[in-house]
């Protein structure tokens, strides 16, 4: 259909190869994210459920904004992820993702018993508030 006369002269074949590479990168990205999520889920399931004394040292949120195009109608949505950083008796700190309703019940400087499994937050029972 189009003559192939040099490196980029064969535009259709260059276009097909470029499209195929981009398609493979996108599909590969999706597969990578899915496999990474499954590995984390499996790793968490193999970990014991631990309950340890802990203190809440900080809280943060991560808001993601998304734009959707539905047949020319643009719509926006947001999603919020909630994170809490805990400090245990050994002074190690780690951050766990929590649900929004749990995030609202937790306050910085709360002291209690943290229950978790790997990177999975299971619960926090407040024992007392530390006063400054």
C-alpha positions in Angstrom: 0.0 0.0 0.0 2.8 2.5 1.0 6.3 2.1 -0.2 8.9 1.3 2.4 11.7 3.8 1.5 14.0 4.1 4.5 13.8 4.2 8.2 10.6 6.2 8.6 9.4 6.1 5.0 7.2 3.1 5.8 4.9 5.0 8.1 2.3 2.3 8.4 4.8 -0.3 9.6 6.4 2.3 12.0 2.9 3.2 13.3 2.0 -0.5 13.8 5.2 -1.2 15.7 4.8 1.9 17.8 1.2 1.1 18.6 2.1 -2.5 19.5 4.9 -1.3 21.8 2.6 1.2 23.6 -0.1 -1.4 23.9 2.4 -3.9 25.4 3.7 -1.3 27.9 0.1 -0.5 29.0 -0.9 -4.2 29.3 2.4 -4.9 31.0 1.8 -2.1 33.5 -1.6 -3.5 34.4 -0.2 -7.0 34.8 2.6 -5.7 37.0 0.2 -3.9 39.3 -2.1 -6.9 39.6 0.8 -9.3 40.3 2.3 -6.9 42.9 -1.0 -6.6 44.6 -1.5 -10.4 44.7 2.0 -10.9 46.1 1.3 -8.4 48.9 -2.0 -10.0 49.7 -0.4 -13.5 49.7 2.5 -12.2 51.9 0.1 -10.6 54.4 -1.9 -13.9 54.6 1.3 -15.8 55.5 2.2 -13.4 58.4 0.9 -13.9 61.9 -1.7 -11.6 63.4 0.2 -9.5 66.0 -1.1 -7.3 68.8 1.5 -4.9 70.2 1.5 -1.8 72.4 1.7 1.2 70.1 1.3 5.0 70.0 -0.1 7.0 67.0 2.5 9.5 66.0 0.9 10.9 62.8 -1.9 10.7 60.4 -2.2 11.6 56.7 -4.5 11.4 53.7 -3.8 11.0 50.0 -6.4 12.5 47.7 -6.4 11.3 44.1 -8.4 13.2 41.4 -9.8 11.5 38.3 -11.3 12.9 35.2 -13.6 10.7 33.1 -14.9 11.3 29.6 -18.2 9.6 29.0 -19.1 10.3 25.3 -18.0 13.9 25.6 -19.4 14.5 29.0 -16.6 15.2 31.4 -16.9 14.2 35.0 -14.5 14.4 37.9 -14.2 12.2 40.9 -11.9 11.9 43.9 -10.7 9.1 46.1 -9.1 9.4 49.5 -6.6 6.9 51.1 -6.0 7.2 54.8 -2.7 6.4 56.6 -1.7 6.2 60.2 1.9 6.0 61.5 2.4 3.9 64.6 5.4 3.7 67.0 5.9 0.5 68.9 7.9 -0.1 72.1 11.2 -0.7 70.2 10.7 2.9 68.8 10.2 1.4 65.3 7.7 3.4 63.2 5.6 2.1 60.4 2.6 3.4 58.4 -0.5 1.4 57.7 -3.4 2.2 55.5 -6.7 2.3 57.4 -10.4 2.7 56.4 -11.9 6.2 56.6 -14.2 5.4 59.5 -11.3 4.1 61.5 -9.1 7.1 60.6 -11.7 9.5 62.0 -11.7 7.6 65.4 -7.9 7.7 65.8 -6.0 10.7 67.1 -2.3 11.5 67.2 -0.8 10.6 70.6 -3.4 7.9 71.2 -1.8 5.0 73.1 -3.2 1.5 72.8 -2.9 -2.0 71.3 -2.4 -2.2 67.6 -3.4 -5.4 65.8 -2.0 -5.9 62.3 -1.0 -8.7 59.9 1.9 -7.9 57.6 1.0 -4.5 56.1 -2.7 -5.0 56.8 -4.3 -3.0 59.6 -6.7 -5.0 61.8 -7.6 -2.7 64.6 -6.5 -0.4 67.4 -7.8 -0.4 70.9 -7.2 2.9 72.7 -5.9 2.5 76.3 -5.3 6.2 77.2 -4.6 9.6 75.9 -1.2 11.1 76.4 -1.5 14.7 77.7 1.1 17.2 76.8 
